[in-house]
Amino acid sequence: MIDGFEVLSPGLFTTLQDAGRFGFEDYGVPPSGAMDEMSFAIANALVGNQADTGALEFTLTGATLRLTGSEPCIFAVTGDMALSIDGVAAEPYHRLTLLPGHTLRIARTLSGARGYLAVAGGFKVKPVMGSVSTLMRAGLGGFSGRQLQKGDWLPLNPSLHRVKKSHWMPTPHGAHFTDKARGVPEQRLMPQRERRPIRVIPGPQDDHFDQTAISQFLSTAYRVSEQSDRMGYRLSGNPISHTKGFNIVSDGISRGSIQIPGSGEPIIAMNDRQTTGGYPKIATVIRADLARLGQAKPGDMISFETVSVEKAESLWVGRQMQLDNWLNKVRRNAQPA
């Protein structure tokens, strides 16, 4: 019998995501992938998976899942999430075990917008164009190319990280901590906890705006609109005026590109973005801040500050070194229970 999760409640917007689908943007297919790649990577490390193994991504509210089959499941939840096993509170950023027949409920985010569920061995899903990431507007990847629905069944891959039956700890809530892999990461590895402006590099079309408009962009606190999603964030705030009009010859759009359309209110391109666009881009979010941006939710206020290309590169290298050191420590300890 193949083990899996029965979806009792899907949550608000739950999809399967991995590190992304790359090499197809010239065909109009964006990378998709985890909006907060730091929390995604930490979840996989906690259960001993490869870094790009597909995991469930939750938005604001999580799913309620019942484990079917005959074997326990080792799992980890990351993001600032409230969760419980058969009604008993459990902790994110820990390696946990769910026994067959028991129920995991991931209720909601306590801060930030997103959380992740990784299971040892990953979900049994066939990749599409090299990735299991869900791109809903194209019906690609994940579970039938869509968000989870009540009644879905999510099969699990076999895992080397199994819990021997002699080691089961059948408590009333069916879970136990695996002490060697437990441990909440440093605050700096939880991007939703960082409070500072989003750092950007000017351009590539900042010459479509005068200095007054650029100063206004950098001094305005923008509100993330309810119209925001994985494709892009629409920001509400003081509109930015163009000096050369708001139409350009369409060119490539990267994750973090900040377009200024005719309304003057910025739009930030995110993981499921269109791959080209014809609005001038006043700035681009640096890579080191994309995970934090991926945790923004409707109603949040964000502002921007500029950095040089050299500073952006230094920040990325520093963040990756810190994350890799923590992940390597976790992986060394994440041995089969």
RODO-2510 file (C-alpha; in nm, 4 decimals, decimal comma):
residues 337
     n   res          X          Y          Z
     1     m     0,0000     0,0000     0,0000
     2     i     0,1316     0,3432    -0,0968
     3     d     0,1333     0,5906     0,1895
     4     g    -0,0175     0,9337     0,1390
     5     f    -0,2116     1,2260     0,2786
     6     e    -0,5867     1,2617     0,2538
     7     v    -0,6803     1,6284     0,2248
     8     l    -0,9513     1,6997     0,4824
     9     s    -0,9238     2,0755     0,4289
    10     p    -0,7037     2,2369     0,1635
    11     g    -0,6429     2,5768     0,3238
    12     l    -0,6743     2,9054     0,1404
    13     f    -0,4207     2,8478    -0,1401
    14     t    -0,2037     2,5369    -0,1091
    15     t     0,0141     2,4165    -0,3974
    16     l     0,3132     2,1906    -0,4521
    17     q     0,6323     2,3845    -0,5243
    18     d     0,9998     2,3025    -0,5640
    19     a     1,3070     2,5132    -0,6474
    20     g     1,1534     2,6154    -0,9812
    21     r     1,1121     2,5302    -1,3492
    22     f     1,4021     2,6859    -1,5376
    23     g     1,4998     2,7143    -1,9040
    24     f     1,1571     2,7842    -2,0535
    25     e     1,1074     3,1592    -2,0160
    26     d     1,1696     3,2091    -2,3876
    27     y     0,8553     2,9972    -2,4385
    28     g     0,6584     3,2142    -2,1958
    29     v     0,6803     2,9712    -1,9017
    30     p     0,7965     3,1342    -1,5746
    31     p     1,0012     2,9436    -1,3143
    32     s     0,7290     2,9331    -1,0434
    33     g     0,8791     2,7620    -0,7345
    34     a     0,8734     2,8480    -0,3647
    35     m     0,8005     3,2140    -0,2893
    36     d     1,0217     3,1953     0,0219
    37     e     1,3104     2,9749    -0,0852
    38     m     1,4784     3,0004     0,2563
    39     s     1,1907     2,8456     0,4499
    40     f     1,1482     2,5900     0,1700
    41     a     1,5145     2,4860     0,1891
    42     i     1,5082     2,4607     0,5687
    43     a     1,2009     2,2336     0,5600
    44     n     1,3726     1,9933     0,3202
    45     a     1,6946     1,9930     0,5212
    46     l     1,5085     1,9054     0,8414
    47     v     1,3742     1,5828     0,6879
    48     g     1,6938     1,4893     0,5015
    49     n     1,5693     1,5653     0,1490
    50     q     1,7582     1,7043    -0,1471
    51     a     1,7338     2,0834    -0,1476
    52     d     1,4971     2,1002    -0,4498
    53     t     1,2477     1,8317    -0,3377
    54     g     0,8866     1,9410    -0,3825
    55     a     0,7015     2,0637    -0,0729
    56     l     0,3559     2,2023    -0,0030
    57     e     0,3382     2,5818     0,0107
    58     f     0,0614     2,7339     0,2245
    59     t    -0,0710     3,0874     0,1957
    60     l    -0,2131     3,2479     0,5124
    61     t    -0,3959     2,9292     0,6179
    62     g    -0,2679     2,5746     0,5915
    63     a    -0,4192     2,2359     0,5151
    64     t    -0,5567     1,9612     0,7356
    65     l    -0,4127     1,6249     0,6296
    66     r    -0,4682     1,2673     0,7501
    67     l    -0,1931     1,0108     0,6936
    68     t    -0,3107     0,6945     0,5174
    69     g    -0,1212     0,3713     0,4644
    70     s     0,0872     0,1606     0,6999
    71     e     0,4075     0,3581     0,7630
    72     p     0,4807     0,6686     0,9710
    73     c     0,5775     0,9892     0,7922
    74     i     0,8665     1,2119     0,8952
    75     f     0,7840     1,5732     0,8170
    76     a     0,8723     1,9330     0,9005
    77     v     0,6774     2,2569     0,8778
    78     t     0,8549     2,5903     0,8357
    79     g     0,7272     2,9451     0,8312
    80     d     0,5681     3,1053     1,1355
    81     m     0,2774     2,8585     1,1399
    82     a     0,0358     2,7378     1,4065
    83     l     0,0017     2,3591     1,3810
    84     s    -0,1287     2,0640     1,5758
    85     i    -0,1435     1,6853     1,5586
    86     d    -0,4802     1,5409     1,6607
    87     g    -0,5531     1,8648     1,8447
    88     v    -0,2236     1,8805     2,0360
    89     a     0,0032     2,1749     1,9530
    90     a     0,3277     2,1010     1,7674
    91     e     0,6164     2,3246     1,6677
    92     p     0,7406     2,4411     1,3290
    93     y     1,1119     2,4128     1,2473
    94     h     1,1294     2,0663     1,4055
    95     r     1,1511     1,7213     1,2523
    96     l     0,8301     1,5422     1,3535
    97     t     0,6685     1,2044     1,2951
    98     l     0,3050     1,1466     1,2031
    99     l     0,1628     0,7972     1,2538
   100     p    -0,0885     0,6323     1,0180
   101     g    -0,4460     0,7389     1,0811
   102     h    -0,3484     1,0574     1,2619
   103     t    -0,4221     1,4108     1,1477
   104     l    -0,1946     1,7099     1,0983
   105     r    -0,3630     2,0496     1,1029
   106     i    -0,1680     2,3531     0,9863
   107     a    -0,3961     2,6327     1,0948
   108     r    -0,2573     2,9701     0,9929
   109     t     0,0445     3,1946     0,9680
   110     l     0,1283     3,3875     1,2843
   111     s     0,3480     3,6276     1,0876
   112     g     0,4281     3,6467     0,7187
   113     a     0,2183     3,4979     0,4401
   114     r     0,3599     3,1523     0,3714
   115     g     0,4655     2,8238     0,5232
   116     y     0,5992     2,4913     0,3910
   117     l     0,5467     2,1225     0,4591
   118     a     0,8265     1,8871     0,3535
   119     v     0,8014     1,5094     0,3956
   120     a     1,0957     1,2687     0,3980
   121     g     1,1286     1,1342     0,0443
   122     g     0,8940     1,3945    -0,1025
   123     f     0,5585     1,3588    -0,2743
   124     k     0,5101     1,1025    -0,5520
   125     v     0,4441     1,3399    -0,8429
   126     k     0,5684     1,3258    -1,2017
   127     p     0,7723     1,6353    -1,2978
   128     v     0,6523     1,8531    -1,5859
   129     m     0,9316     2,0222    -1,7822
   130     g     1,1775     1,9179    -1,5127
   131     s     0,9829     2,0474    -1,2130
   132     v     0,6888     1,9554    -0,9893
   133     s     0,6115     2,3232    -0,9199
   134     t     0,2498     2,4231    -0,9757
   135     l     0,1775     2,6965    -1,2326
   136     m    -0,1985     2,7273    -1,2027
   137     r    -0,2659     2,9649    -1,4908
   138     a    -0,1110     2,7090    -1,7290
   139     g    -0,2299     2,3968    -1,5440
   140     l     0,1283     2,2714    -1,5098
   141     g     0,2895     2,0605    -1,2396
   142     g     0,1830     1,9788    -0,8875
   143     f    -0,1388     1,7869    -0,8352
   144     s    -0,3315     1,8198    -1,1647
   145     g    -0,1849     2,1678    -1,2148
   146     r    -0,4023     2,3279    -0,9462
   147     q    -0,4264     2,4124    -0,5783
   148     l    -0,5316     2,1414    -0,3352
   149     q    -0,8978     2,0534    -0,2948
   150     k    -1,0857     1,8699    -0,0229
   151     g    -1,0802     1,4970    -0,0915
   152     d    -0,7472     1,4958    -0,2773
   153     w    -0,5026     1,2190    -0,1948
   154     l    -0,1319     1,3021    -0,2043
   155     p     0,0916     0,9949    -0,2478
   156     l     0,4334     0,9887    -0,0821
   157     n     0,7609     0,8556    -0,2190
   158     p     0,9397     0,5834    -0,0255
   159     s     1,2010     0,7284     0,2083
   160     l     1,5239     0,6026     0,3604
   161     h     1,4285     0,8070     0,6649
   162     r     1,1761     0,5666     0,8075
   163     v     1,0744     0,5090     1,1673
   164     k     1,1031     0,1452     1,2647
   165     k     0,7863     0,0060     1,4173
   166     s     0,9802    -0,0847     1,7301
   167     h     1,0585     0,2887     1,7677
   168     w     0,7017     0,4147     1,7240
   169     m     0,5832     0,6293     2,0102
   170     p     0,2023     0,6005     1,9859
   171     t     0,1008     0,8901     2,2079
   172     p    -0,2599     1,0207     2,2068
   173     h    -0,1588     1,2719     1,9390
   174     g     0,0594     1,0340     1,7414
   175     a     0,3810     1,2361     1,7210
   176     h     0,7252     1,2633     1,8678
   177     f     1,0216     1,4934     1,8279
   178     t     1,3378     1,3652     1,6629
   179     d     1,5806     1,5440     1,8894
   180     k     1,8887     1,5290     1,6662
   181     a     1,7232     1,7427     1,3991
   182     r     1,5223     1,9803     1,6117
   183     g     1,6045     2,3445     1,6486
   184     v     1,4523     2,6749     1,5430
   185     p     1,6889     2,8634     1,3101
   186     e     1,8320     3,2014     1,3888
   187     q     1,5967     3,4964     1,3474
   188     r     1,8010     3,6044     1,0458
   189     l     1,6981     3,2802     0,8720
   190     m     1,3293     3,3662     0,9190
   191     p     1,2740     3,6356     0,6558
   192     q     0,9212     3,7165     0,7777
   193     r     1,0718     3,8512     1,1007
   194     e     1,2993     4,1086     0,9337
   195     r     1,1762     4,4664     0,9490
   196     r     1,3547     4,6986     0,7081
   197     p     1,2998     4,8419     0,3602
   198     i     1,3202     4,6092     0,0611
   199     r     1,6522     4,6750    -0,1097
   200     v     1,6563     4,7410    -0,4838
   201     i     1,8914     4,8231    -0,7700
   202     p     1,7705     5,1100    -0,9932
   203     g     1,6498     5,0257    -1,3423
   204     p     1,6650     4,8985    -1,6014
   205     q     1,4282     5,1793    -1,7156
   206     d     1,4810     5,4293    -1,4333
   207     d     1,5583     5,6871    -1,7030
   208     h     1,1802     5,7000    -1,7665
   209     f     1,1411     5,8833    -1,4342
   210     d     1,2803     6,2163    -1,3134
   211     q     1,4552     6,2609    -0,9815
   212     t     1,1375     6,3808    -0,8124
   213     a     0,9550     6,0613    -0,9121
   214     i     1,2441     5,8400    -0,8018
   215     s     1,2674     6,0202    -0,4657
   216     q     0,8931     5,9759    -0,4221
   217     f     0,9235     5,6029    -0,4976
   218     l     1,1958     5,5658    -0,2332
   219     s     1,0172     5,7708     0,0328
   220     t     0,6691     5,6175     0,0017
   221     a     0,5396     5,3387     0,2247
   222     y     0,3280     5,1205    -0,0044
   223     r     0,0459     4,8895     0,0974
   224     v     0,0328     4,5399    -0,0529
   225     s    -0,3022     4,5188    -0,2300
   226     e    -0,5585     4,2380    -0,1948
   227     q    -0,5116     4,1844    -0,5692
   228     s    -0,1620     4,0482    -0,5078
   229     d    -0,0790     3,6831    -0,5734
   230     r     0,2050     3,4545    -0,6845
   231     m     0,2108     3,6298    -1,0229
   232     g     0,2740     3,9760    -0,8827
   233     y     0,2202     4,2222    -0,5988
   234     r     0,0149     4,5320    -0,6698
   235     l     0,1096     4,8180    -0,4387
   236     s    -0,1137     5,1032    -0,3267
   237     g     0,0393     5,4422    -0,2525
   238     n     0,1401     5,7725    -0,4080
   239     p     0,1417     5,7238    -0,7878
   240     i     0,4696     5,7708    -0,9731
   241     s     0,4751     5,9993    -1,2790
   242     h     0,6482     5,8987    -1,6017
   243     t     0,8577     6,1376    -1,8083
   244     k     0,8571     5,9299    -2,1290
   245     g     0,5168     5,7643    -2,1121
   246     f     0,4248     5,4292    -1,9617
   247     n     0,4687     5,2093    -2,2694
   248     i     0,7997     5,0585    -2,3780
   249     v     0,8944     4,7867    -2,6240
   250     s     0,8232     4,4644    -2,4349
   251     d     1,1311     4,3065    -2,2826
   252     g     1,2179     4,0392    -2,0279
   253     i     1,0842     4,0535    -1,6725
   254     s     1,2689     3,8948    -1,3823
   255     r     1,1442     3,8061    -1,0383
   256     g     1,1531     4,1292    -0,8393
   257     s     1,1113     4,3631    -1,1392
   258     i     0,9128     4,6694    -1,0269
   259     q     0,6967     4,7977    -1,3123
   260     i     0,5184     5,1325    -1,3124
   261     p     0,2016     5,1046    -1,5268
   262     g    -0,0215     5,3914    -1,6392
   263     s    -0,1840     5,4170    -1,2951
   264     g     0,1551     5,5048    -1,1454
   265     e     0,1209     5,2438    -0,8708
   266     p     0,4031     4,9842    -0,8691
   267     i     0,3621     4,6173    -0,9577
   268     i     0,6319     4,3732    -0,8414
   269     a     0,6730     4,0664    -1,0640
   270     m     0,6869     3,7422    -0,8634
   271     n     0,7379     3,3703    -0,9292
   272     d     0,4407     3,3061    -1,1624
   273     r     0,4901     3,6321    -1,3567
   274     q     0,4540     3,6876    -1,7264
   275     t     0,7986     3,6591    -1,8836
   276     t     0,7831     3,9830    -2,0851
   277     g     0,6122     4,3157    -2,0345
   278     g     0,5789     4,6656    -2,1740
   279     y     0,5811     4,8915    -1,8675
   280     p     0,9024     5,0686    -1,7593
   281     k     1,0780     4,9128    -1,4620
   282     i     1,1942     5,1693    -1,2086
   283     a     1,3951     4,9197    -0,9990
   284     t     1,4607     4,5502    -0,9330
   285     v     1,4535     4,3813    -0,5914
   286     i     1,7888     4,2287    -0,4964
   287     r     1,8060     3,8502    -0,4714
   288     a     1,8889     3,8534    -0,0992
   289     d     1,5507     4,0166    -0,0239
   290     l     1,3268     3,8020    -0,2457
   291     a     1,2471     3,5467     0,0269
   292     r     1,1383     3,8272     0,2595
   293     l     0,9290     3,9778    -0,0186
   294     g     0,7709     3,6351    -0,0727
   295     q     0,6392     3,6504     0,2855
   296     a     0,4525     3,9799     0,2282
   297     k     0,0741     3,9563     0,2556
   298     p    -0,2143     4,1883     0,1636
   299     g    -0,2252     4,4842     0,4004
   300     d     0,1487     4,4795     0,4762
   301     m     0,3383     4,8040     0,4300
   302     i     0,6670     4,7958     0,2409
   303     s     0,9180     5,0591     0,1384
   304     f     1,2333     5,0558    -0,0718
   305     e     1,5966     5,1648    -0,0529
   306     t     1,8643     5,1495    -0,3212
   307     v     2,1947     4,9640    -0,3027
   308     s     2,4748     4,9189    -0,5530
   309     v     2,5219     4,6051    -0,7605
   310     e     2,8365     4,5284    -0,5601
   311     k     2,6471     4,5605    -0,2307
   312     a     2,3663     4,3400    -0,3620
   313     e     2,6159     4,0696    -0,4572
   314     s     2,7838     4,0912    -0,1160
   315     l     2,4497     4,0626     0,0650
   316     w     2,3558     3,7556    -0,1394
   317     v     2,6879     3,5803    -0,0730
   318     g     2,6645     3,6557     0,2989
   319     r     2,3087     3,5300     0,3259
   320     q     2,3850     3,2092     0,1385
   321     m     2,6910     3,1373     0,3531
   322     q     2,4827     3,1771     0,6672
   323     l     2,2017     2,9610     0,5315
   324     d     2,4365     2,6912     0,3975
   325     n     2,6172     2,6671     0,7327
   326     w     2,2864     2,6117     0,9113
   327     l     2,1561     2,3666     0,6501
   328     n     2,4779     2,1611     0,6583
   329     k     2,4515     2,1361     1,0355
   330     v     2,0923     2,0155     1,0079
   331     r     2,1726     1,7642     0,7350
   332     r     2,4517     1,6103     0,9412
   333     n     2,2032     1,5504     1,2212
   334     a     1,9058     1,4452     1,0079
   335     q     1,9804     1,0729     1,0190
   336     p     1,7169     0,8002     0,9875
   337     a     1,5294     0,7620     1,3154
***
